[in-house]
């Protein structure tokens, strides 16, 4: 169905081809997963199938791509629209109408389908993707995950023979992602649709793939084969494969069910390690009673569920072991191996290598995100130091509240987005907001930076009322990285973006660029932000906000578009900030990130807080939000591969 013949793509001004010598065939009626680290050209390769590369993006395409016999060199995207349906990383760029129902019908109208056919297919798609309740909603009022479902639905209604999807589940909650993938699988099995999709969250997609096409590195020839065979050599792999590599299982498991069938011996070893560690469980990584131990200590001072939300002495299992990454667990050069020392006193020393020094107090800015550039740059520290400075507040006996919401309610048009939310986040605490799409997570973050005014209740950020505080003052207290990084990025190059961020924050020149280098190795100064992948743009926006070192850092889907190695680097940076006294609130559907990083998890549903407690306590009890390792090793309460690796290491030393 799709044939790549010695395909290479070189963009204007690039030093070399983005993809080189791709020669492979995607058979009709198969789901093929395109995998690889960030920046290896996955989106470019997908773009050649629809003709967007090079007809829309520019550049030079060598070789030939044919889809259902049509050569994309001689057929423009509009001439392939009846055969190929495409959803890119940014759903907003696809929308051309105002409401959900209109958007689902637009593609069929363009193809001239009869009204009766359009009506039937719209209704079918609304039901398939769980969009019936949103049919009349303006697209601009939907959450990011809801918009992604609409974008997918808009390419399903014309019934194309080929679907090309670029990270189709990146903004979806776990249940919605399963629903979308189930729909795709039904199309493949029942209608013979050919699906080529790229995805970084391999734990969601790998089990559904017939084959995996791996782009191992920039410019490297792709590998095509069975998922288990490719995962054995892939530099990126999900936790279930990482655990299989650690345990020495062959062939490698691809699903939680396969791994559970093989995990009996591993559970026994971990049980023995747990018993050996029972005397010092409060100080070491281990399963079982770790969360219960923390709760027992807290119950001496806190008695009610409301009080529990204010606790800061949560045991975070992720703080006890190195973060897992996409590299081989046995590799001593694992970039995350030094990210999380066992002793809190060592943390500041450890994060020297990945964080900039604390700059002078940030200059006023004119946006809730960041201020516009000024013609003259303020004075800044003369050089980077090697210490991570804590937030400039007096050291209280009890950590101060970076943000506090009481009975917070928000109504937006006809939608009650938040309902009497009570939430306190203190300095040094990392809180993950989780819940289905449209639960109110982004609205809550926007309320914290004054973009949304409460309908009822109160919210305080550093003692200030956000929506009544001038942005230039509020940005001294809080920084938000939104789902759409283009809201922050307006310069023509990465270097100009970083220079503006340094000026805005009053930071030493090169501070932002150093962060970008740590988080995105290999990105050149003259790269235009629009030429970066979605994950790379999001990371650049994160570096821009981190340059100012706000006491309260708010992140909306921070791992969207990131591979496992980039996620591990991000985890190391955020842990360092939390250790230095910054409060971090992240809205995420990435259950593996929450397990790795968060002290607390807050679950939202229909705008209400339905659970708030230590990460191990909340996610272990949730079938939707439990990470893969937890599901595999249940009833033992392990969260990450890094914890298991550390326990086995200690067992081997006895």
C-alpha positions in Angstrom: 0.0 0.0 0.0 2.8 2.4 0.9 6.2 2.0 -0.8 9.4 4.0 0.1 12.1 3.6 -2.5 15.5 4.9 -1.4 13.8 8.0 0.1 15.9 10.9 1.4 14.7 14.4 2.4 16.9 17.4 2.8 15.5 20.7 4.0 16.9 24.0 2.8 19.9 25.1 4.8 20.3 21.8 6.6 23.7 20.3 6.8 22.5 16.9 5.7 19.4 14.8 5.0 16.8 14.6 7.8 16.0 11.0 6.6 18.3 9.0 4.4 17.9 6.0 2.2 14.6 4.8 3.5 13.6 1.6 1.6 10.6 -0.3 3.0 7.0 -1.3 2.3 3.9 -1.0 4.5 1.5 -3.8 3.5 -2.2 -3.1 3.0 -4.3 -3.7 6.1 -1.5 -3.5 8.7 -0.8 -1.2 11.6 2.9 -0.2 11.4 4.4 1.7 14.3 7.2 4.2 13.4 9.5 4.5 16.4 12.8 6.2 17.2 14.3 9.0 19.4 13.2 12.6 19.0 14.5 14.4 16.0 15.3 11.4 13.8 12.8 12.4 11.1 9.7 10.5 12.0 7.4 13.4 11.2 9.2 14.1 8.0 8.8 10.5 6.8 5.1 10.6 7.6 4.8 13.8 5.7 6.1 12.2 2.5 3.1 9.8 2.5 0.5 12.6 2.3 2.6 14.7 0.0 3.0 17.5 2.5 6.7 16.8 2.2 8.0 18.4 0.0 5.0 20.2 -1.6 4.1 22.1 1.5 7.2 22.1 3.7 9.7 22.7 1.0 13.1 20.8 0.8 14.3 18.2 -1.6 12.9 14.7 -1.8 15.1 12.1 -3.5 13.7 8.6 -4.3 10.1 7.8 -4.6 7.0 7.4 -2.3 3.9 5.7 -3.7 0.6 5.3 -2.0 -2.0 3.0 -3.6 0.1 3.3 -6.8 0.1 7.2 -6.8 3.5 8.9 -6.8 3.6 11.6 -4.2 6.2 13.5 -6.3 3.6 14.1 -9.0 0.4 14.1 -6.9 -0.1 17.0 -4.5 -1.8 16.6 -1.1 -5.2 17.5 -2.5 -4.9 14.8 -5.1 -4.2 12.2 -2.4 -6.9 13.4 0.0 -9.4 10.6 -1.0 -6.7 8.0 -0.2 -4.7 9.4 2.7 -6.0 10.8 6.0 -3.4 12.7 8.0 -3.3 13.9 11.6 -0.2 15.8 12.7 1.3 16.6 16.1 -0.6 19.8 16.3 -4.4 19.2 16.0 -5.2 22.9 16.0 -3.4 23.4 12.7 -5.9 21.0 11.0 -9.2 22.7 12.0 -11.0 24.8 9.5 -14.5 25.0 11.1 -15.9 26.2 14.4 -17.7 23.3 15.9 -17.1 19.6 16.4 -19.9 18.4 14.1 -18.9 20.8 11.3 -15.3 19.7 11.5 -16.2 16.0 11.2 -18.3 16.7 8.1 -15.8 19.1 6.4 -13.6 16.5 4.8 -16.5 14.6 3.3 -18.0 17.9 2.0 -14.6 18.6 0.2 -14.9 15.2 -1.5 -18.5 15.8 -2.5 -20.1 12.9 -0.6 -24.0 12.9 -0.4 -25.5 14.5 2.7 -27.1 11.3 3.8 -23.8 9.5 3.8 -22.2 12.4 5.6 -24.9 12.4 8.3 -24.5 8.7 8.9 -20.7 8.8 9.1 -20.7 11.8 11.5 -23.0 10.0 13.9 -20.9 6.8 13.7 -17.7 8.8 14.4 -19.2 10.7 17.3 -20.1 7.4 18.9 -16.8 5.7 18.1 -14.7 8.4 19.7 -17.0 9.4 22.6 -17.7 12.8 21.1 -21.5 12.8 21.1 -21.8 15.1 24.1 -19.5 17.6 22.4 -21.1 17.7 18.9 -22.2 21.3 19.2 -19.3 22.6 21.3 -16.9 25.2 19.7 -13.6 23.5 19.1 -11.8 26.4 20.8 -13.5 25.5 24.1 -12.3 21.9 24.1 -9.4 20.5 26.1 -6.3 19.5 24.2 -7.2 15.8 24.4 -10.8 16.4 23.2 -9.4 18.4 20.2 -7.1 15.5 19.4 -10.0 13.2 19.2 -11.9 15.6 17.0 -8.8 15.8 14.7 -8.7 12.0 14.5 -12.4 11.8 13.8 -12.2 14.4 11.0 -9.9 12.0 9.0 -11.9 8.9 9.8 -15.2 10.1 8.3 -14.0 10.2 4.7 -13.0 6.5 5.1 -9.5 6.8 3.6 -7.6 3.7 2.7 -4.5 4.9 4.5 -4.2 6.7 7.9 -1.0 8.6 8.8 -1.0 9.6 12.4 1.7 11.6 14.2 1.5 10.9 18.0 -2.2 10.4 18.0 -2.5 9.6 21.7 0.0 12.3 23.1 -2.8 14.5 24.6 -5.2 11.7 25.5 -5.9 10.2 28.9 -5.2 6.5 29.2 -8.8 5.4 28.7 -9.3 7.7 25.7 -6.1 6.4 24.2 -7.3 2.8 24.5 -10.6 3.8 22.8 -8.9 5.5 19.9 -6.4 2.6 19.4 -9.3 0.1 19.6 -11.0 2.1 16.8 -7.9 2.0 14.6 -7.5 -1.7 15.2 -11.1 -2.3 14.2 -10.5 -0.3 10.9 -7.3 -2.4 10.3 -8.9 -5.8 11.0 -12.4 -5.2 9.6 -11.9 -2.8 6.7 -8.3 -3.5 5.7 -7.3 0.1 6.4 -3.5 0.7 6.4 -2.3 2.7 9.4 1.2 4.2 9.8 1.7 6.0 13.1 4.5 7.5 15.1 4.3 7.5 18.9 6.8 8.1 21.7 4.6 6.5 24.4 5.3 3.0 23.1 3.7 1.4 26.2 0.3 2.5 24.7 0.8 1.3 21.1 3.3 -1.4 20.9 1.0 -4.3 21.6 -1.3 -3.3 18.7 1.4 -3.1 16.0 1.8 -5.7 13.3 5.3 -4.4 12.6 7.7 -1.7 13.9 9.7 0.5 11.7 12.6 1.9 13.7 14.6 5.0 12.9 17.5 4.4 15.4 19.3 7.7 14.8 19.3 10.8 12.5 20.2 9.7 9.0 20.4 6.0 9.8 18.7 3.4 7.7 15.4 2.2 9.2 14.8 -1.3 10.5 11.5 -3.1 9.9 10.4 -6.2 11.7 8.2 -7.8 14.3 7.8 -5.7 17.5 9.7 -8.1 19.8 12.6 -8.4 17.4 12.9 -4.6 17.0 12.6 -3.9 20.7 15.5 -6.2 21.3 17.8 -3.7 19.5 15.9 -0.4 19.9 17.3 2.6 21.7 13.8 3.5 22.8 11.5 1.0 24.6 8.6 1.1 27.1 8.8 0.0 30.8 7.5 -3.5 30.1 10.4 -4.1 27.7 12.9 -2.4 30.1 11.7 -4.7 32.8 12.1 -7.7 30.5 15.6 -6.7 29.6 16.4 -6.3 33.3 15.0 -9.7 34.2 16.6 -11.4 31.2 13.4 -12.6 29.6 13.5 -13.8 26.0 11.6 -13.1 23.9 10.8 -9.7 25.4 7.3 -9.2 26.6 5.2 -6.5 24.8 2.2 -6.5 27.0 1.5 -6.4 30.7 -0.3 -9.7 30.5 2.8 -11.4 28.9 5.1 -9.9 31.5 2.9 -11.0 34.4 3.0 -14.6 33.2 6.8 -14.5 33.4 7.2 -12.4 36.6 6.7 -15.1 39.3 10.4 -15.6 39.9 11.0 -11.8 39.8 8.2 -11.2 42.3 9.8 -13.9 44.6 13.2 -12.2 44.4 11.7 -8.8 45.2 9.8 -10.3 48.1 13.0 -11.6 49.5 14.6 -8.2 49.0 11.6 -6.5 50.7 12.0 -8.7 53.7 15.7 -8.0 53.9 15.0 -4.2 53.7 12.2 -4.2 56.2 14.4 -2.8 58.9 15.3 0.4 56.9 12.3 0.7 54.6 11.8 4.4 55.5 15.2 5.1 53.9 15.4 2.8 50.9 13.4 2.0 47.9 11.0 -0.9 48.4 7.5 -2.1 47.9 4.9 -3.0 50.3 4.4 -0.7 53.3 6.3 2.3 52.0 3.2 4.4 51.4 1.6 3.0 54.5 4.6 4.1 56.5 4.3 7.6 55.3 0.6 7.7 56.0 1.1 6.3 59.5 3.5 9.2 60.3 1.1 11.7 58.8 -1.9 10.4 60.7 -0.3 11.5 64.0 -0.9 15.1 62.9 -3.7 14.9 60.3 -7.0 13.3 60.6 -9.2 14.3 57.8 -9.2 14.0 54.0 -9.0 17.7 53.6 -6.0 17.9 55.8 -4.3 15.2 53.8 -4.2 17.5 50.8 -2.0 19.8 52.7 0.6 17.3 53.6 4.1 17.8 52.3 5.9 14.9 54.0 4.9 12.4 51.3 7.1 9.5 50.5 7.9 9.6 46.8 9.2 6.3 45.6 10.7 8.0 42.6 13.0 9.9 44.9 14.6 6.7 46.1 16.1 5.5 42.8 17.5 6.6 39.5 14.9 7.4 36.8 14.4 4.9 34.1 15.4 5.9 30.6 15.3 4.6 27.1 18.8 3.3 27.3 19.9 -0.2 28.3 19.6 -0.7 32.1 23.0 -2.3 32.1 24.6 0.6 30.4 26.8 2.4 33.0 26.6 5.6 31.0 22.9 5.8 31.6 22.2 9.6 31.7 19.8 9.3 34.5 22.1 7.3 36.8 23.2 10.4 38.7 20.0 12.3 38.7 18.7 11.3 42.2 21.1 10.8 45.0 19.9 9.0 48.1 20.8 11.7 50.5 18.9 15.0 50.2 22.0 16.9 51.1 23.7 15.6 48.0 20.9 16.7 45.6 22.1 20.2 45.2 25.5 19.0 44.2 24.1 16.5 41.7 22.0 19.0 39.8 24.9 21.3 39.1 25.4 19.6 35.8 21.9 20.1 34.5 20.6 23.4 35.9 21.6 27.0 35.5 22.4 29.1 38.5 19.8 31.2 40.1 19.7 34.6 38.2 19.0 38.0 39.6 15.4 38.6 40.5 13.4 38.4 37.2 12.5 41.7 35.5 8.8 42.5 35.1 7.1 40.8 32.2 4.0 41.7 30.3 2.4 38.3 29.7 1.1 35.6 32.0 3.6 33.4 30.2 6.6 35.7 29.5 7.0 39.3 28.6 7.7 40.8 25.2 11.4 41.6 24.5 12.8 45.0 25.5 15.3 46.9 23.4 17.8 47.2 26.2 19.0 44.3 28.3 19.3 44.7 32.0 22.4 43.9 34.0 22.8 40.3 34.9 25.2 38.1 36.8 28.6 38.0 35.2 29.0 34.3 34.9 27.4 31.0 35.6 28.1 29.5 39.0 28.0 25.8 39.9 25.4 25.8 42.7 21.7 25.5 42.6 20.3 28.3 44.7 17.1 27.8 46.6 14.0 30.0 46.2 14.6 33.3 47.9 12.3 32.8 50.9 13.0 32.5 54.6 13.3 29.0 55.7 10.0 28.3 57.6 9.4 25.5 60.1 6.6 24.3 57.8 7.0 24.7 54.1 5.1 27.7 52.8 2.2 27.3 50.4 3.3 28.2 46.9 -0.3 28.0 45.7 -3.5 27.6 47.7 -7.1 27.1 46.4 -10.2 27.0 48.5 -13.7 26.1 47.2 -12.4 27.2 43.8 -15.1 27.0 41.1 -14.8 28.1 37.5 -17.6 28.3 34.9 -16.7 28.9 31.3 -19.7 29.6 29.0 -22.0 26.6 29.5 -19.4 24.4 31.1 -18.7 24.1 34.8 -14.9 23.5 34.5 -14.0 23.4 38.2 -16.2 22.6 41.2 -15.2 23.6 44.7 -11.5 22.5 44.4 -9.4 22.6 47.5 -5.7 22.2 46.8 -2.5 23.3 48.5 0.9 22.9 47.1 3.9 23.8 49.2 7.5 24.7 48.4 9.6 21.7 47.3 6.5 19.6 46.5 5.7 18.0 43.1 2.1 17.4 42.4 0.7 15.6 39.3 -2.8 16.6 38.2 -4.4 13.6 36.4 -7.9 12.7 35.1 -9.7 12.2 31.9 -9.7 14.8 29.1 -11.8 17.7 30.0 -11.6 17.1 33.7 -10.4 20.7 34.4 -6.6 20.2 34.7 -5.6 23.0 32.3 -8.3 25.3 33.6 -6.8 24.9 37.1 -3.3 25.7 35.9 -4.6 28.7 34.0 -6.4 29.9 37.1 -3.1 29.9 39.0 -1.6 32.4 36.5 -4.6 34.6 36.3 -5.7 33.6 32.7 -9.0 32.4 34.1 -11.0 34.2 36.8 -12.7 32.1 39.4 -16.5 32.1 39.5 -16.4 31.3 43.3 -13.9 30.5 45.9 -10.4 31.8 46.4 -6.9 31.1 45.0 -3.6 32.5 46.2 -0.2 32.3 44.6 2.6 33.4 46.8 0.0 35.3 48.8 -1.3 37.1 45.6 -4.7 36.8 43.9 -3.7 35.8 40.4 -6.4 37.4 38.3 -6.1 40.7 40.2 -2.3 40.9 40.1 -0.5 42.6 37.2 1.2 40.0 35.0 4.6 41.8 35.5 4.3 41.0 39.2 2.7 37.6 39.0 5.4 36.2 36.8 7.8 36.7 39.7 5.8 34.0 41.5 4.7 31.5 38.8 5.6 30.3 35.3 3.4 28.3 33.1 4.4 26.1 30.2 1.2 25.6 28.2 0.2 22.7 26.0 0.8 24.8 22.9 4.5 26.0 23.0 3.9 28.5 20.2 2.1 30.6 22.8 5.6 31.3 24.2 7.8 31.2 21.1 7.9 34.1 18.7 11.6 34.6 17.7 13.1 33.4 14.4 15.8 31.2 15.9 16.6 29.2 19.0 19.4 31.6 19.8 17.1 34.7 19.6 14.5 32.9 21.7 17.1 32.1 24.4 18.6 35.6 24.3 15.1 37.1 24.9 14.4 34.7 27.7 17.7 35.7 29.4 16.8 39.3 29.2 13.3 38.8 30.4 14.5 36.8 33.4 17.5 39.0 34.2 19.7 35.9 33.9 23.3 35.7 32.8 23.6 35.5 29.0 23.7 31.9 27.9 21.6 30.6 30.8 18.6 29.6 28.6 20.9 28.2 25.9 22.6 26.0 28.5 19.2 24.6 29.6 18.3 23.9 25.9 21.6 22.1 25.4 21.0 19.9 28.5 17.4 19.1 27.5 17.8 19.0 23.7 21.3 18.0 22.7 22.2 18.8 19.1 19.8 21.7 18.4 21.8 24.5 16.7 21.4 28.2 17.4 20.1 29.1 13.9 17.2 26.5 14.0 13.8 28.1 13.6 11.4 27.0 16.4 8.8 26.0 13.7 11.3 23.5 12.3 11.5 21.6 15.6 9.3 18.7 16.4 6.4 19.2 18.7 8.3 17.7 21.6 11.4 19.8 20.9 9.3 23.0 20.8 7.7 22.1 24.1 11.2 21.6 25.6 12.4 24.9 24.3 9.4 26.6 25.8 10.2 24.8 29.1 13.7 26.1 29.0 12.4 29.7 28.4 10.3 29.5 31.5 12.9 27.7 33.7 15.4 30.5 32.9 13.5 32.8 35.3 13.4 30.0 38.0 9.9 30.8 39.2 9.0 29.6 42.7 5.9 27.9 41.3 6.4 26.0 38.0 3.2 24.9 36.2 3.5 22.4 33.3 0.7 21.3 31.0 1.5 17.9 29.4 5.3 18.5 29.7 6.3 15.1 28.1 4.1 15.4 25.0 6.4 14.6 22.1 9.4 13.6 24.2 11.2 10.3 23.9 12.3 8.3 27.0 15.8 9.8 27.2 14.5 13.4 26.9 11.9 12.6 29.6 14.7 11.3 31.9 16.6 14.5 31.4 13.4 16.5 32.2 12.8 14.4 35.3 16.4 15.2 36.5 15.9 18.9 36.0 12.5 19.0 37.8 13.8 16.9 40.7 16.6 19.4 41.1 14.2 22.3 41.1 12.0 20.6 43.7 15.1 19.9 45.9 16.0 23.6 45.7 12.5 24.6 47.0 10.4 25.2 43.9 6.9 23.9 43.9 5.9 22.0 40.7 2.4 21.3 39.5 2.1 19.3 36.3 -1.0 18.3 34.4 -0.3 15.0 32.7 -1.7 11.9 31.2 1.7 10.3 31.4 1.3 7.7 34.2 5.0 6.7 34.0 6.0 10.4 34.5 3.8 10.7 37.6 5.2 7.5 39.0 8.7 8.7 38.4 8.4 12.2 39.7 5.4 13.2 41.7 5.1 13.3 45.5 1.4 13.5 45.2 -1.3 12.7 42.7 -4.5 14.7 42.5 -7.3 13.1 40.4 -9.9 15.3 38.8 -13.2 14.3 37.3 -15.8 16.7 36.0 -14.0 19.6 37.7 -13.9 18.0 41.1 -11.0 16.5 43.2 -11.9 12.8 43.6 -8.5 11.7 45.0 -5.5 13.4 46.6 -2.7 11.5 48.2 0.8 10.0 47.9 1.7 8.8 44.4 2.0 5.1 45.4 -1.3 5.2 47.2 -3.3 6.8 44.4 -1.9 5.2 41.3 -1.6 1.7 42.6 -5.3 1.6 43.4 -6.3 2.9 39.9 -6.5 0.5 36.9 -6.4 3.5 34.5 -3.5 5.4 36.0 -1.3 2.6 37.3 2.1 2.4 35.5 3.1 -0.8 33.7 5.5 -2.0 36.4 2.8 -1.7 39.1 0.4 -3.8 37.0 3.1 -6.4 36.2 4.3 -6.9 39.8 1.0 -6.4 41.7 0.2 -6.9 44.5 3.6 -5.7 45.4 3.7 -1.9 45.2 6.5 -1.1 42.7 6.2 1.9 40.5 9.2 2.0 38.2 11.9 -0.1 36.6 14.5 2.0 38.4 13.1 0.9 41.8 13.3 -2.8 40.8 16.8 -2.4 39.5 17.9 -0.7 42.7 16.3 -3.5 44.9 18.0 -6.2 42.8 21.3 -4.4 43.0 21.1 -4.3 46.8 20.1 -7.9 46.9 23.2 -8.8 44.8 25.5 -7.0 47.2 24.4 -9.0 50.2 
